[in-house]
């Protein structure tokens, strides 16, 4: 750009262009044909100080050169400007162009220009004192007519960026944004739909438990011993009950409960977390008809709901075997507890979507899922209901002779080893177990630990026969007593040193003769046969809490043990274990594990037999038969200990015993009388064991007669024909 001149531009009259003031009264002729507003110089006249730098340098030179003619009225920039006070600024924004270009635009048709009138200044004489410089714009010199108007170089506006590039960039960004949004929408609608769709469902879901029916327990013929029936439970919401006493009085006759007890249950109370209780049981297992009557009363805060009730049709029938359940159908004792995982079903549930608030009802078409309840499996026992009933009845009748007594009876079928009846005294009502004493609910056959006494002698005789220590024809001289260690062992029937046959020793229960046979056998072999016969370990019949008993190891034997163990003392056993010993003898010497459960019945009717029982050979059939013959002398020989167990129509083989009861290893007062026998003796079908603990004594008058009644009924119940041959004649003291 060319350098600007230091002198202000002047028009033809010598005045500066763009001046905004008069010359202090000196007139000036107006410029003809020139607009009143120049270029950028006019705009500079409006600086805060009033004039430009160039005007300050010129000083008062223009004032001295001006004519001293009549002064015209001083023109101020505001008085000479056009009506638009912002026009100079607009000219600056227009590029600062002046001269003809601007005049041409202002003189264009249709637009009126503004003509500035400037009073000509008179020439100034040298002798005049220069006036003090004043801040005012000097008059511009008039432009020569023969000289074209000078034009300042036009400044080009700054070049902006290419709008097409911006447009393309904006388009790309916009398309990218919409593409991202579109992809996200596709992901939400396809991939993440389940997660978001179910996000709010959880707050609207309700779950209703569908109880599973508990399996039943049947006897061997399919008759129900225990089963579940549908019922109702009645509960109260204490926060909704308005009158507790009136509500209790209304429910009392229907629930057969005192009104005071019901009112106590209805009292408001708080849970552990401090929240008011809204659920209190009033009654469980209520009949459906009775529950309908309660619902019809429309008592505020009283409601009913589906429940299950365990029914035991026989009451105390096999109660000590069956056990009972809690109100929540959980087995607590007996077979109900032992097979709880089999009998208990798997509850189902229904999950559905409901509205909120007053619309808390299933939403049609909403979420709904139902898992069906799976009923529990049922058990079929080996028990015969009719035989069980009669066995219990007979045992209770005989046990009533002794106050405070405890008894057990077991009936085993030969050769299957199935338990047909297993009775205990005392007993209880399994349908209402709460009032009973815990000891009354024990199964005596598996928890009753005793010193078996003389019934153990069959093990000693059988082991000696099998080990060929003796033969069926062996006779031994029997003294009245024998000393082992520091203990004398004597016989009730004094032999006075005479020789006795094996049947005679068994008939009179000779302790001396049995000890002499055990001396020939030895402790190790005797203990081995005790184990083979099943002593010292639980039978695994299926009852919870079955006792195992205990055998005295040979290294723990004292001097007297050689006399006590062979005759059934210093030995712990249960009635069921001893019954299994005689079942082995009746089964031709083969031990068969006793069992109570025959098969499991699935809900669909499929039947699955239980695991086969454990079997093992203990005696040879010949030795077993010989031992049965020896045992038959107990019920046939005159004055024998088991004459009370004889049955007229059938041959009976068995043995009496007298021992004592052990509780936690301690001997209890009184005695335990027992009789274990089989019939028919020539071909046994059943074995029955009866044990009676009588604190006051007299057990011998209970066990054998009770056995006789039970065995006679059993044989008749199953239609066993009477024995065709009479029992053999036995010689007690051969010559």
Rosetta blueprint (number, residue, H / E / L):
1 X L
2 X L
3 X L
4 X L
5 X L
6 X L
7 X L
8 X L
9 X L
10 X E
11 X L
12 X L
13 X L
14 X L
15 X E
16 X E
17 X L
18 X L
19 X L
20 X L
21 X L
22 X L
23 X E
24 X L
25 X L
26 X E
27 X L
28 X L
29 X L
30 X L
31 X L
32 X L
33 X L
34 X L
35 X L
36 X L
37 X L
38 X L
39 X L
40 X H
41 X H
42 X H
43 X H
44 X H
45 X L
46 X L
47 X L
48 X L
49 X L
50 X L
51 X L
52 X L
53 X H
54 X H
55 X H
56 X H
57 X H
58 X H
59 X L
60 X L
61 X H
62 X H
63 X H
64 X H
65 X H
66 X L
67 X L
68 X L
69 X L
70 X L
71 X L
72 X L
73 X L
74 X L
75 X L
76 X L
77 X H
78 X H
79 X H
80 X H
81 X L
82 X L
83 X L
84 X L
85 X L
86 X L
87 X H
88 X H
89 X H
90 X H
91 X H
92 X H
93 X H
94 X L
95 X L
96 X L
97 X L
98 X L
99 X L
100 X H
101 X H
102 X H
103 X H
104 X H
105 X H
106 X H
107 X L
108 X L
109 X L
110 X L
111 X L
112 X L
113 X L
114 X L
115 X L
116 X L
117 X L
118 X L
119 X L
120 X L
121 X L
122 X L
123 X L
124 X L
125 X L
126 X L
127 X L
128 X L
129 X L
130 X L
131 X L
132 X L
133 X L
134 X L
135 X L
136 X L
137 X L
138 X L
139 X L
140 X E
141 X L
142 X L
143 X L
144 X L
145 X L
146 X L
147 X L
148 X L
149 X L
150 X L
151 X L
152 X L
153 X L
154 X L
155 X L
156 X L
157 X L
158 X L
159 X L
160 X L
161 X L
162 X L
163 X H
164 X H
165 X H
166 X H
167 X H
168 X H
169 X H
170 X H
171 X H
172 X H
173 X H
174 X H
175 X H
176 X H
177 X H
178 X H
179 X H
180 X H
181 X H
182 X H
183 X H
184 X H
185 X H
186 X H
187 X H
188 X H
189 X H
190 X H
191 X L
192 X L
193 X H
194 X H
195 X H
196 X H
197 X H
198 X L
199 X L
200 X L
201 X L
202 X H
203 X H
204 X H
205 X E
206 X E
207 X E
208 X E
209 X E
210 X E
211 X L
212 X L
213 X L
214 X L
215 X L
216 X L
217 X E
218 X E
219 X L
220 X L
221 X L
222 X L
223 X L
224 X E
225 X E
226 X E
227 X E
228 X E
229 X E
230 X E
231 X E
232 X E
233 X E
234 X E
235 X E
236 X E
237 X L
238 X L
239 X L
240 X L
241 X L
242 X L
243 X L
244 X H
245 X H
246 X H
247 X H
248 X H
249 X H
250 X H
251 X H
252 X H
253 X H
254 X H
255 X H
256 X L
257 X L
258 X L
259 X H
260 X H
261 X H
262 X H
263 X H
264 X H
265 X H
266 X H
267 X L
268 X L
269 X L
270 X E
271 X L
272 X L
273 X L
274 X L
275 X L
276 X E
277 X L
278 X L
279 X L
280 X E
281 X E
282 X E
283 X E
284 X E
285 X E
286 X E
287 X L
288 X H
289 X H
290 X H
291 X H
292 X H
293 X H
294 X H
295 X H
296 X H
297 X L
298 X L
299 X L
300 X L
301 X L
302 X E
303 X E
304 X E
305 X E
306 X E
307 X E
308 X E
309 X E
310 X E
311 X E
312 X L
313 X L
314 X L
315 X L
316 X L
317 X L
318 X L
319 X H
320 X H
321 X H
322 X H
323 X L
324 X L
325 X E
326 X L
327 X L
328 X L
329 X L
330 X L
331 X E
332 X L
333 X L
334 X H
335 X H
336 X H
337 X H
338 X H
339 X L
340 X H
341 X H
342 X H
343 X H
344 X L
345 X L
346 X E
347 X L
348 X E
349 X E
350 X E
351 X E
352 X E
353 X E
354 X E
355 X L
356 X L
357 X H
358 X H
359 X H
360 X L
361 X L
362 X E
363 X L
364 X L
365 X L
366 X L
367 X L
368 X E
369 X E
370 X E
371 X E
372 X L
373 X L
374 X E
375 X L
376 X L
377 X L
378 X E
379 X E
380 X E
381 X E
382 X L
383 X L
384 X L
385 X H
386 X H
387 X H
388 X H
389 X H
390 X H
391 X H
392 X H
393 X H
394 X H
395 X H
396 X H
397 X H
398 X H
399 X H
400 X L
401 X L
402 X L
403 X L
404 X L
405 X L
406 X E
407 X E
408 X E
409 X E
410 X E
411 X E
412 X E
413 X E
414 X L
415 X L
416 X L
417 X L
418 X E
419 X E
420 X E
421 X E
422 X E
423 X E
424 X E
425 X E
426 X L
427 X L
428 X L
429 X L
430 X H
431 X H
432 X H
433 X L
434 X L
435 X L
436 X L
437 X L
438 X H
439 X H
440 X H
441 X H
442 X L
443 X L
444 X H
445 X H
446 X H
447 X H
448 X L
449 X E
450 X E
451 X L
452 X L
453 X H
454 X H
455 X H
456 X H
457 X H
458 X H
459 X H
460 X H
461 X H
462 X H
463 X H
464 X H
465 X H
466 X H
467 X L
468 X L
469 X L
470 X L
471 X L
472 X L
473 X L
474 X L
475 X E
476 X E
477 X E
478 X L
479 X L
480 X L
481 X E
482 X E
483 X E
484 X E
485 X L
486 X L
487 X E
488 X E
489 X E
490 X E
491 X L
492 X L
493 X L
494 X L
495 X L
496 X L
497 X L
498 X L
499 X E
500 X E
501 X E
502 X H
503 X H
504 X H
505 X H
506 X H
507 X H
508 X L
509 X L
510 X L
511 X H
512 X H
513 X H
514 X H
515 X H
516 X H
517 X H
518 X H
519 X H
520 X H
521 X H
522 X L
523 X H
524 X H
525 X H
526 X H
527 X H
528 X H
529 X H
530 X H
531 X H
532 X H
533 X L
534 X L
535 X L
536 X L
537 X L
538 X L
539 X L
540 X L
541 X L
542 X L
543 X L
544 X L
545 X L
546 X L
547 X L
548 X L
549 X L
550 X E
551 X L
552 X L
553 X L
554 X H
555 X H
556 X H
557 X L
558 X L
559 X L
560 X L
561 X H
562 X H
563 X H
564 X H
565 X L
566 X L
567 X L
568 X L
569 X L
570 X L
571 X L
572 X E
573 X E
574 X E
575 X H
576 X H
577 X H
578 X H
579 X H
580 X H
581 X H
582 X H
583 X H
584 X H
585 X H
586 X H
587 X L
588 X L
589 X L
590 X E
591 X E
592 X E
593 X L
594 X L
595 X E
596 X L
597 X E
598 X E
599 X E
600 X E
601 X E
602 X L
603 X L
604 X L
605 X L
606 X L
607 X E
608 X E
609 X E
610 X L
611 X L
612 X L
613 X L
614 X L
615 X E
616 X E
617 X E
618 X L
619 X L
620 X L
621 X H
622 X H
623 X H
624 X H
625 X H
626 X H
627 X H
628 X H
629 X H
630 X H
631 X H
632 X H
633 X H
634 X H
635 X H
636 X H
637 X L
638 X L
639 X L
640 X L
641 X L
642 X L
643 X H
644 X H
645 X H
646 X L
647 X E
648 X L
649 X L
650 X E
651 X L
652 X E
653 X E
654 X E
655 X E
656 X E
657 X E
658 X E
659 X E
660 X L
661 X E
662 X E
663 X E
664 X L
665 X L
666 X E
667 X E
668 X L
669 X L
670 X L
671 X E
672 X E
673 X E
674 X E
675 X E
676 X E
677 X E
678 X E
679 X E
680 X L
681 X L
682 X L
683 X L
684 X L
685 X L
686 X E
687 X E
688 X E
689 X E
690 X E
691 X E
692 X E
693 X E
694 X E
695 X L
696 X L
697 X L
698 X L
699 X L
700 X H
701 X H
702 X H
703 X H
704 X H
705 X H
706 X H
707 X H
708 X H
709 X H
710 X H
711 X H
712 X H
713 X H
714 X H
715 X H
716 X H
717 X H
718 X L
719 X L
720 X L
721 X L
722 X L
723 X L
724 X L
725 X L
726 X L
727 X L
728 X L
729 X L
730 X L
731 X L
732 X L
733 X L
734 X L
735 X L
